[in-house]
Structure formats: C-alpha cells, structure tokens
Amino acid sequence: MADSGGTPASNFLEKLKAYVRTPKGAILSGEILISFIIIICYAASLYSGYSSVAICAMVFAIVFMVVFMLELDKQFQIISWPWSDMIRAGIGCLLYLITSIICVIGGGGDGARIAGGVFGLLAAILFGYDSYTIYMQIKGGRQHSAAPTDEGV
C-alpha cells in the first residue's frame, strides 16, 4: 500500500477544508449551520415539533456534502446527483417557507419560535438560491453538450 501522507482523519479534514472553500461547499455549509441554529431555536420554543423540518434538511445537506466532498457522485453514476440535489434544495426551500410563515404569524409570546421562523425564512432564501444555482448548472450543461457536426459534408 502506498503511504498517503497522513491518517485518514487528517485526509478527511483536508478534503473538508478544501471543499468548504468552493462555492457549492460554502452553500452546503451555510445550509447546515442555519439548520442547526433553527433546531436550537425550535428546541427552546414551546412548540418544538417544527424542528423536524430543520433536522431533515440538515441531515440531507450533510449527506450531500459528504457525497460531493469525497467525490462519490463520480463513483455512483446511476443516481443523477444534480437533479437529486436540486430536488432536495427545492423541497427544503418550500418546507422552510411554509413552516416559517406559520411560526412567524402564530408565534405571539414565544420569542424562540419567532426567531426560528425568521431564521427559517433566511434558510428558505438560501435553499432557494442553492436550487437556482443547481438549475442553472443543469441548464448550462445541456446547452454545451451538443452533438458534434461533420463539417466535411
């Protein structure tokens, strides 16, 4: 076996640091961080049931971050990773938007619920932006993959 120059944990941390510096890594890191903040807000609220949206969004963002960071998307090509990621981000955007509006409107007297709703609206914007950037990536990839033409005919 060849020596990779470090322990697997240090290699993982180096890949994580490098991936977080990319635009997609920064977006996924932001989604994970804001989802964690929302979980804390809803846990401190009287109605902690809204935290399930934040938990699911955070878990799926972590899964996709690990897949893209370790470049597993290139190994498992049976799954359309851009479409899966866009669907994840779009559903996250819609669910955050719905639950946040409910929490902001009906959260009178529960400051943690209102704070979770406000952070949820910010998360909806972030997830929507992620979905938009993925859509533009998919759309751009289709336009540039035209079939070659034979100019000799």
Backbone as a printed PyTorch tensor [residue, N CA C, xyz], in Angstrom:
tensor([[[  0.8240,  -1.1860,   0.0000],
         [  0.0000,   0.0000,   0.0000],
         [  0.8670,   1.2470,   0.0000]],

        [[  0.4270,   2.2350,  -0.6940],
         [  1.1760,   3.4840,  -0.7340],
         [  0.8150,   4.3390,   0.4660]],

        [[  1.8040,   5.0480,   0.9690],
         [  1.5790,   5.9250,   2.1060],
         [  0.9300,   7.2050,   1.6050]],

        [[ -0.2290,   7.5250,   2.1420],
         [ -0.9600,   8.7010,   1.6780],
         [ -0.5030,   9.9800,   2.3610]],

        [[  0.4300,   9.8760,   3.3050],
         [  0.9720,  11.0800,   3.9180],
         [  0.2860,  11.5030,   5.1880]],

        [[ -0.6600,  10.7540,   5.6950],
         [ -1.3240,  11.1300,   6.9300],
         [ -2.3790,  10.1200,   7.3060]],

        [[ -3.0040,  10.3820,   8.4210],
         [ -4.0670,   9.4910,   8.8710],
         [ -5.3240,   9.7510,   8.0590]],

        [[ -6.2270,   8.7840,   8.0180],
         [ -7.4800,   9.0150,   7.2850],
         [ -8.2690,  10.2100,   7.8250]],

        [[ -8.1980,  10.4380,   9.1250],
         [ -8.9210,  11.5770,   9.6990],
         [ -8.3390,  12.8970,   9.2100]],

        [[ -7.0150,  12.9890,   9.1220],
         [ -6.4220,  14.2420,   8.6510],
         [ -6.6970,  14.4450,   7.1630]],

        [[ -6.7210,  13.3530,   6.3830],
         [ -7.0710,  13.4730,   4.9640],
         [ -8.5090,  13.9390,   4.7990]],

        [[ -9.4100,  13.4180,   5.6320],
         [-10.8130,  13.8200,   5.5850],
         [-10.9510,  15.3060,   5.9210]],

        [[-10.2310,  15.7560,   6.9440],
         [-10.3000,  17.1720,   7.3370],
         [ -9.7250,  18.0770,   6.2560]],

        [[ -8.6740,  17.6290,   5.5880],
         [ -8.1100,  18.4230,   4.4990],
         [ -9.1040,  18.5280,   3.3370]],

        [[ -9.7680,  17.4260,   3.0130],
         [-10.7900,  17.4580,   1.9560],
         [-11.9480,  18.3610,   2.3630]],

        [[-12.3260,  18.2980,   3.6560],
         [-13.4180,  19.1460,   4.1490],
         [-13.0520,  20.6170,   4.0350]],

        [[-11.8400,  20.9820,   4.4620],
         [-11.3960,  22.3800,   4.3770],
         [-11.3700,  22.8630,   2.9350]],

        [[-10.8740,  22.0070,   2.0480],
         [-10.8060,  22.3940,   0.6410],
         [-12.2020,  22.5210,   0.0300]],

        [[-13.1270,  21.6250,   0.4050],
         [-14.4650,  21.6570,  -0.1840],
         [-15.2810,  22.8380,   0.3330]],

        [[-15.0980,  23.1950,   1.5900],
         [-15.8550,  24.3170,   2.1580],
         [-15.4810,  25.6250,   1.4640]],

        [[-14.2960,  25.6940,   0.8890],
         [-13.8600,  26.9020,   0.1960],
         [-14.4510,  27.0370,  -1.2030]],

        [[-15.0810,  25.9780,  -1.7190],
         [-15.7150,  26.0640,  -3.0330],
         [-17.0980,  26.7150,  -2.8780]],

        [[-17.6550,  27.2600,  -3.9520],
         [-18.9900,  27.8770,  -3.8350],
         [-20.0700,  26.8950,  -3.3600]],

        [[-20.0800,  25.6860,  -3.9190],
         [-21.0850,  24.6990,  -3.5020],
         [-20.8580,  24.2770,  -2.0570]],

        [[-19.6050,  24.1330,  -1.6520],
         [-19.2940,  23.7830,  -0.2750],
         [-19.7170,  24.8630,   0.6990]],

        [[-19.5540,  26.1180,   0.3100],
         [-19.9680,  27.2190,   1.1740],
         [-21.4910,  27.2500,   1.3330]],

        [[-22.2130,  26.9790,   0.2420],
         [-23.6760,  26.9590,   0.3210],
         [-24.1480,  25.8240,   1.2210]],

        [[-23.5960,  24.6210,   1.0350],
         [-23.9960,  23.4900,   1.8700],
         [-23.6110,  23.7140,   3.3320]],

        [[-22.4570,  24.3080,   3.5800],
         [-22.0570,  24.6200,   4.9550],
         [-23.0160,  25.6270,   5.5860]],

        [[-23.4090,  26.6120,   4.8070],
         [-24.3840,  27.5880,   5.2960],
         [-25.7280,  26.9530,   5.5980]],

        [[-26.1580,  26.0100,   4.7470],
         [-27.4200,  25.3080,   4.9900],
         [-27.3470,  24.4880,   6.2780]],

        [[-26.2230,  23.8200,   6.4950],
         [-26.0610,  23.0170,   7.7130],
         [-26.0520,  23.9190,   8.9370]],

        [[-25.3230,  25.0260,   8.8760],
         [-25.2250,  25.9360,  10.0180],
         [-26.5680,  26.5780,  10.3540]],

        [[-27.2730,  27.0760,   9.3550],
         [-28.5490,  27.7400,   9.6390],
         [-29.5980,  26.7280,  10.0930]],

        [[-29.5350,  25.5040,   9.5880],
         [-30.4620,  24.4680,  10.0620],
         [-30.1900,  24.1470,  11.5280]],

        [[-28.9190,  24.1200,  11.9220],
         [-28.5670,  23.8650,  13.3200],
         [-29.0720,  24.9910,  14.2170]],

        [[-28.9470,  26.2270,  13.7660],
         [-29.4510,  27.3730,  14.5390],
         [-30.9660,  27.2750,  14.6860]],

        [[-31.6580,  26.8740,  13.6270],
         [-33.1120,  26.7390,  13.6770],
         [-33.5150,  25.6230,  14.6280]],

        [[-32.7700,  24.5290,  14.6470],
         [-33.0530,  23.4400,  15.5900],
         [-32.9560,  23.9470,  17.0200]],

        [[-31.9410,  24.7370,  17.3080],
         [-31.7790,  25.2890,  18.6560],
         [-32.9530,  26.2060,  19.0070]],

        [[-33.3510,  27.0540,  18.0650],
         [-34.4760,  27.9750,  18.3300],
         [-35.7690,  27.2130,  18.5910]],

        [[-36.0600,  26.2320,  17.7480],
         [-37.2960,  25.4790,  17.9300],
         [-37.2500,  24.5880,  19.1660]],

        [[-36.0680,  24.1180,  19.5450],
         [-35.9590,  23.3100,  20.7650],
         [-36.2500,  24.1470,  22.0030]],

        [[-35.9150,  25.4290,  21.9500],
         [-36.1930,  26.3260,  23.0730],
         [-37.6220,  26.8470,  23.0520]],

        [[-38.3360,  26.6030,  21.9830],
         [-39.7030,  27.0790,  21.8270],
         [-40.6900,  26.1770,  22.5620]],

        [[-41.9000,  26.6850,  22.7330],
         [-42.9620,  25.8750,  23.3260],
         [-43.4500,  24.8050,  22.3570]],

        [[-43.2880,  25.0630,  21.0590],
         [-43.7090,  24.1280,  20.0140],
         [-42.4650,  23.5880,  19.3240]],

        [[-41.9090,  22.5320,  19.8360],
         [-40.6600,  22.0160,  19.2850],
         [-40.8860,  21.0820,  18.0950]],

        [[-42.1170,  20.8420,  17.7200],
         [-42.4160,  19.9490,  16.6040],
         [-41.9520,  20.4750,  15.2590]],

        [[-41.7570,  21.7690,  15.1550],
         [-41.3070,  22.3500,  13.8920],
         [-39.8360,  22.0300,  13.6090]],

        [[-39.1370,  21.5210,  14.5890],
         [-37.7140,  21.2310,  14.3960],
         [-37.4850,  20.0500,  13.4530]],

        [[-38.4950,  19.2700,  13.1690],
         [-38.3100,  18.1160,  12.2870],
         [-37.9020,  18.5400,  10.8800]],

        [[-38.4050,  19.6620,  10.3960],
         [-38.0160,  20.1540,   9.0720],
         [-36.5330,  20.5070,   9.0730]],

        [[-36.0910,  21.1870,  10.1220],
         [-34.6830,  21.5840,  10.2010],
         [-33.7680,  20.3690,  10.3490]],

        [[-34.2040,  19.3830,  11.1100],
         [-33.3870,  18.1740,  11.2810],
         [-33.2310,  17.4410,   9.9520]],

        [[-34.3290,  17.2440,   9.2450],
         [-34.2650,  16.5460,   7.9480],
         [-33.4230,  17.3300,   6.9430]],

        [[-33.6120,  18.6410,   6.8930],
         [-32.8400,  19.4570,   5.9510],
         [-31.3520,  19.3970,   6.2790]],

        [[-31.0110,  19.4230,   7.5610],
         [-29.6110,  19.3760,   7.9490],
         [-28.9870,  18.0100,   7.6280]],

        [[-29.7100,  16.9320,   7.9100],
         [-29.1870,  15.5920,   7.6350],
         [-28.9650,  15.4020,   6.1400]],

        [[-29.9190,  15.8010,   5.3190],
         [-29.7560,  15.6480,   3.8720],
         [-28.6360,  16.5370,   3.3390]],

        [[-28.4770,  17.7420,   3.8960],
         [-27.3770,  18.6110,   3.4690],
         [-26.0330,  17.9950,   3.8440]],

        [[-25.9470,  17.3670,   5.0130],
         [-24.7060,  16.7000,   5.4200],
         [-24.4070,  15.5270,   4.4860]],

        [[-25.4290,  14.7460,   4.1530],
         [-25.2310,  13.5970,   3.2610],
         [-24.7150,  14.0640,   1.9010]],

        [[-25.3350,  15.0860,   1.3260],
         [-24.9050,  15.5640,   0.0220],
         [-23.5290,  16.2140,   0.0990]],

        [[-23.2170,  16.8600,   1.2060],
         [-21.8920,  17.4570,   1.3500],
         [-20.8100,  16.3790,   1.3830]],

        [[-21.0630,  15.3020,   2.1020],
         [-20.0970,  14.1970,   2.1590],
         [-19.9620,  13.5340,   0.7850]],

        [[-21.0710,  13.3440,   0.0980],
         [-21.0270,  12.7240,  -1.2350],
         [-20.2050,  13.5710,  -2.1940]],

        [[-20.4510,  14.8780,  -2.2150],
         [-19.7200,  15.7410,  -3.1400],
         [-18.2690,  15.9420,  -2.7030]],

        [[-18.0370,  16.0180,  -1.4030],
         [-16.6860,  16.2440,  -0.8970],
         [-15.7810,  15.0520,  -1.2030]],

        [[-16.2830,  13.8440,  -1.0120],
         [-15.4990,  12.6400,  -1.2680],
         [-15.5930,  12.1860,  -2.7230]],

        [[-16.2790,  12.9700,  -3.5420],
         [-16.4710,  12.7030,  -4.9680],
         [-17.1120,  11.3430,  -5.2130]],

        [[-18.0300,  10.9740,  -4.3430],
         [-18.7710,   9.7240,  -4.5270],
         [-19.7730,   9.8300,  -5.6680]],

        [[-20.1160,  11.0630,  -6.0400],
         [-21.0400,  11.2470,  -7.1530],
         [-20.4380,  10.7570,  -8.4710]],

        [[-19.1260,  10.7330,  -8.5600],
         [-18.4650,  10.2280,  -9.7680],
         [-18.3870,   8.7020,  -9.7680]],

        [[-18.4960,   8.0860,  -8.5930],
         [-18.4450,   6.6340,  -8.5000],
         [-19.8280,   6.0090,  -8.6600]],

        [[-20.8500,   6.6560,  -8.1270],
         [-22.2250,   6.1530,  -8.2140],
         [-22.9830,   6.9670,  -9.2480]],

        [[-22.7830,   6.6650, -10.5020],
         [-23.3720,   7.4540, -11.5690],
         [-24.7780,   7.0120, -11.9300]],

        [[-25.2820,   5.9900, -11.2590],
         [-26.6480,   5.5500, -11.5240],
         [-27.6550,   6.5850, -11.0090]],

        [[-27.2250,   7.3890, -10.0450],
         [-28.0700,   8.4420,  -9.4720],
         [-27.7190,   9.7550, -10.1620]],

        [[-28.7290,  10.4960, -10.5580],
         [-28.4990,  11.8260, -11.1190],
         [-28.3200,  12.7980,  -9.9510]],

        [[-27.0780,  13.0220,  -9.5600],
         [-26.7960,  13.8240,  -8.3700],
         [-27.2360,  15.2780,  -8.4940]],

        [[-27.0360,  15.9430,  -9.6420],
         [-27.5210,  17.3250,  -9.7180],
         [-29.0450,  17.4370,  -9.5480]],

        [[-29.7790,  16.5130, -10.1840],
         [-31.2400,  16.5580, -10.0420],
         [-31.6610,  16.2200,  -8.6090]],

        [[-31.0100,  15.2420,  -8.0100],
         [-31.3310,  14.8840,  -6.6250],
         [-31.0540,  16.0510,  -5.6910]],

        [[-29.9420,  16.7330,  -5.9160],
         [-29.5910,  17.8760,  -5.0730],
         [-30.5650,  19.0320,  -5.2840]],

        [[-30.9760,  19.2400,  -6.5360],
         [-31.9300,  20.3210,  -6.7980],
         [-33.2890,  20.0240,  -6.1620]],

        [[-33.7270,  18.7810,  -6.2200],
         [-34.9950,  18.4080,  -5.5880],
         [-34.8950,  18.5720,  -4.0740]],

        [[-33.7520,  18.1720,  -3.4850],
         [-33.5350,  18.3380,  -2.0440],
         [-33.6060,  19.8120,  -1.6440]],

        [[-32.9240,  20.6520,  -2.4130],
         [-32.9060,  22.0760,  -2.0930],
         [-34.2800,  22.7230,  -2.3210]],

        [[-34.9670,  22.3240,  -3.3770],
         [-36.2940,  22.8850,  -3.6530],
         [-37.3160,  22.5070,  -2.5920]],

        [[-37.3150,  21.2440,  -2.1900],
         [-38.2360,  20.8120,  -1.1370],
         [-37.8870,  21.4870,   0.1880]],

        [[-36.5910,  21.6010,   0.4740],
         [-36.1730,  22.2990,   1.6900],
         [-36.6320,  23.7460,   1.6990]],

        [[-36.5260,  24.4040,   0.5540],
         [-36.9700,  25.7930,   0.4340],
         [-38.4670,  25.9140,   0.7170]],

        [[-39.2590,  25.0540,   0.0830],
         [-40.7130,  25.1160,   0.2780],
         [-41.1200,  24.7980,   1.7250]],

        [[-40.5200,  23.7640,   2.2970],
         [-40.8790,  23.4000,   3.6730],
         [-40.4620,  24.4730,   4.6740]],

        [[-39.2740,  25.0370,   4.4990],
         [-38.8550,  26.1250,   5.3850],
         [-39.7720,  27.3370,   5.2250]],

        [[-40.1550,  27.6370,   4.0050],
         [-41.0340,  28.7840,   3.7730],
         [-42.3850,  28.5850,   4.4580]],

        [[-42.9680,  27.4210,   4.3060],
         [-44.2820,  27.1440,   4.9020],
         [-44.2120,  27.1630,   6.4220]],

        [[-43.2760,  26.4230,   6.9990],
         [-43.2100,  26.3640,   8.4660],
         [-42.7930,  27.6950,   9.0640]],

        [[-41.9490,  28.4440,   8.3750],
         [-41.5180,  29.7290,   8.9180],
         [-42.6490,  30.7490,   8.9290]],

        [[-43.4440,  30.7600,   7.8840],
         [-44.5900,  31.6810,   7.8570],
         [-45.5610,  31.3300,   8.9700]],

        [[-45.8060,  30.0440,   9.1690],
         [-46.6890,  29.6180,  10.2560],
         [-46.1270,  30.0460,  11.6060]],

        [[-44.8350,  29.8750,  11.8090],
         [-44.2230,  30.2120,  13.1010],
         [-44.1810,  31.7140,  13.3410]],

        [[-43.9010,  32.4890,  12.3090],
         [-43.8350,  33.9480,  12.4880],
         [-45.2260,  34.5200,  12.7370]],

        [[-46.2210,  34.0260,  12.0160],
         [-47.5740,  34.5500,  12.1840],
         [-48.1820,  34.1080,  13.5130]],

        [[-48.0280,  32.8410,  13.8660],
         [-48.6840,  32.3280,  15.0640],
         [-47.8070,  32.2450,  16.2870]],

        [[-46.6590,  32.8790,  16.2930],
         [-45.7270,  32.7360,  17.3990],
         [-45.8180,  33.8150,  18.4550]],

        [[-46.9480,  34.4610,  18.5970],
         [-47.0880,  35.5300,  19.5790],
         [-46.7470,  35.0740,  20.9890]],

        [[-45.8270,  35.7480,  21.6370],
         [-45.4390,  35.4200,  23.0010],
         [-44.3620,  34.3600,  23.1080]],

        [[-43.9830,  33.7650,  22.0160],
         [-42.9410,  32.7370,  22.0070],
         [-41.7870,  33.2400,  21.1410]],

        [[-40.8530,  33.9180,  21.7810],
         [-39.7480,  34.5460,  21.0640],
         [-38.8690,  33.5560,  20.3330]],

        [[-38.6490,  32.3870,  20.9190],
         [-37.7980,  31.3900,  20.2660],
         [-38.4570,  30.8740,  18.9900]],

        [[-39.7780,  30.7290,  19.0180],
         [-40.4950,  30.2690,  17.8210],
         [-40.4310,  31.3220,  16.7250]],

        [[-40.5640,  32.5920,  17.0870],
         [-40.4710,  33.6600,  16.0960],
         [-39.0550,  33.7410,  15.5340]],

        [[-38.0430,  33.6020,  16.4140],
         [-36.6520,  33.6170,  15.9370],
         [-36.3930,  32.4500,  14.9970]],

        [[-36.9090,  31.2710,  15.3320],
         [-36.7730,  30.1250,  14.4450],
         [-37.4510,  30.3690,  13.1150]],

        [[-38.6020,  31.0540,  13.1380],
         [-39.3040,  31.3840,  11.9010],
         [-38.5320,  32.3640,  11.0380]],

        [[-37.9080,  33.3560,  11.6700],
         [-37.1170,  34.3290,  10.9150],
         [-35.8800,  33.6550,  10.3080]],

        [[-35.1980,  32.8410,  11.1050],
         [-34.0630,  32.1020,  10.5580],
         [-34.5280,  31.1180,   9.4800]],

        [[-35.7320,  30.5880,   9.6360],
         [-36.2870,  29.6950,   8.6260],
         [-36.5390,  30.4090,   7.3120]],

        [[-36.9680,  31.6640,   7.3810],
         [-37.1480,  32.4420,   6.1480],
         [-35.7930,  32.6740,   5.4650]],

        [[-34.7630,  32.9450,   6.2670],
         [-33.4230,  33.0860,   5.6970],
         [-32.9450,  31.7680,   5.0920]],

        [[-33.2690,  30.6500,   5.7540],
         [-32.9070,  29.3330,   5.2240],
         [-33.6440,  29.0620,   3.9240]],

        [[-34.9130,  29.4850,   3.8370],
         [-35.6730,  29.2950,   2.5980],
         [-35.0080,  30.0460,   1.4490]],

        [[-34.5000,  31.2340,   1.7260],
         [-33.7960,  32.0040,   0.6930],
         [-32.5160,  31.2770,   0.2800]],

        [[-31.7710,  30.7720,   1.2650],
         [-30.5260,  30.0610,   0.9660],
         [-30.7840,  28.7720,   0.1860]],

        [[-31.7810,  28.0060,   0.5950],
         [-32.1130,  26.7780,  -0.1210],
         [-32.6350,  27.0950,  -1.5200]],

        [[-33.3970,  28.1630,  -1.6620],
         [-33.8780,  28.5790,  -2.9740],
         [-32.7320,  29.0000,  -3.8860]],

        [[-31.7640,  29.7030,  -3.3280],
         [-30.5840,  30.0910,  -4.1050],
         [-29.8000,  28.8640,  -4.5420]],

        [[-29.6670,  27.9020,  -3.6410],
         [-28.9770,  26.6590,  -3.9800],
         [-29.7030,  25.9440,  -5.1120]],

        [[-31.0070,  25.8670,  -5.0280],
         [-31.7960,  25.2180,  -6.0770],
         [-31.6350,  25.9530,  -7.4080]],

        [[-31.6220,  27.2750,  -7.3670],
         [-31.4500,  28.0680,  -8.5860],
         [-30.0760,  27.8440,  -9.2140]],

        [[-29.0190,  27.8260,  -8.3960],
         [-27.6770,  27.6180,  -8.9480],
         [-27.5310,  26.2170,  -9.5500]],

        [[-28.1590,  25.2380,  -8.9270],
         [-28.1090,  23.8790,  -9.4730],
         [-28.8710,  23.8240, -10.7930]],

        [[-30.0270,  24.4930, -10.8510],
         [-30.8030,  24.5300, -12.0820],
         [-30.0030,  25.1750, -13.2120]],

        [[-29.3110,  26.2550, -12.9070],
         [-28.5050,  26.9210, -13.9300],
         [-27.3420,  26.0270, -14.3670]],

        [[-26.7910,  25.2500, -13.4410],
         [-25.7270,  24.3110, -13.7790],
         [-26.2600,  23.2070, -14.7010]],

        [[-27.4320,  22.6820, -14.3870],
         [-28.0370,  21.6400, -15.2250],
         [-28.3800,  22.1990, -16.6010]],

        [[-28.9610,  23.3800, -16.6220],
         [-29.3400,  24.0090, -17.8840],
         [-28.1040,  24.3210, -18.7290]],

        [[-27.0570,  24.8070, -18.1000],
         [-25.8210,  25.1120, -18.8190],
         [-25.1430,  23.8660, -19.3430]],

        [[-25.2300,  22.7770, -18.6020],
         [-24.6280,  21.5270, -19.0330],
         [-25.3070,  20.9500, -20.2530]],

        [[-26.5990,  21.1720, -20.3860],
         [-27.3310,  20.6500, -21.5460],
         [-27.0350,  21.4590, -22.8000]],

        [[-26.8430,  22.7650, -22.6440],
         [-26.6030,  23.5890, -23.8140],
         [-25.2280,  23.3230, -24.4160]],

        [[-24.2570,  22.9700, -23.5860],
         [-22.9010,  22.7810, -24.0760],
         [-22.6260,  21.3630, -24.5330]],

        [[-23.5980,  20.4800, -24.4460],
         [-23.3650,  19.0890, -24.8260],
         [-24.0110,  18.7630, -26.1730]],

        [[-23.8950,  19.6780, -27.1040],
         [-24.4670,  19.4470, -28.4260],
         [-23.6430,  18.3950, -29.1580]],

        [[-24.3020,  17.6880, -30.0520],
         [-23.6370,  16.6420, -30.8200],
         [-22.6750,  17.2940, -31.8180]],

        [[-21.5100,  16.6700, -32.0250],
         [-20.5670,  17.2380, -32.9930],
         [-21.1160,  17.1260, -34.4100]],

        [[-20.8060,  18.1000, -35.2080],
         [-21.2560,  18.0910, -36.6090],
         [-20.0840,  17.7510, -37.5110]],

        [[-20.3810,  17.1580, -38.6350],
         [-19.3580,  16.8280, -39.6050],
         [-19.2900,  17.9440, -40.6330]],

        [[-18.2230,  18.7280, -40.5550],
         [-18.1220,  19.8780, -41.4460],
         [-17.6790,  19.5080, -42.8430]],

        [[-17.2960,  18.2370, -43.0620],
         [-16.8550,  17.8100, -44.3820],
         [-18.0130,  17.5200, -45.3240]],

        [[-19.2390,  17.5290, -44.8350],
         [-20.3920,  17.1890, -45.6760],
         [-20.9440,  18.4190, -46.3200]]])
